[in-house]
Amino acid sequence: MAVKVKIPIPLQRLTKGSEEVEGEPGTIISLINSLDQKYPGLGERISEGGKLRRFVNVYVNEEDVRFIKNEETEVKDGDEVSIVPAIAGGSIFFKRRNDETEKGRGKE
């Protein structure tokens, strides 16, 4: 049995389109490093200098690793790891769209 790793859509091009890959038990950072050997470029988008990147959230069995041991969180056979890029900010499109919606409601 292995560790199941769910890959977000923006990184699936690095895993040849796979939305789920398998990795070896150990720590989160060792898992990321081993996945980078199989899927070059994946590791640098998730971690830097042995630490998880600030805007990448990692969950083990739906538990945020930031509240466990960060990149030193242990993963074992059968665990499920989810990599979730954080989304921040907005877009001018959404502001304009919201403004149009407000005008349609009689608000300006």
Buried (B, 14 or more C-beta within 10 A) or exposed (E): EBBBBBBBEEBBEBBEEBEEBEBEBBBBBBBBBBBBEEBEEBBEBBBEEEEBBEEBBBBBEEEBBEEBEBBEBBBEEEBBBBBEBEEEEEEEEEEEEEEEEEEEEEEE
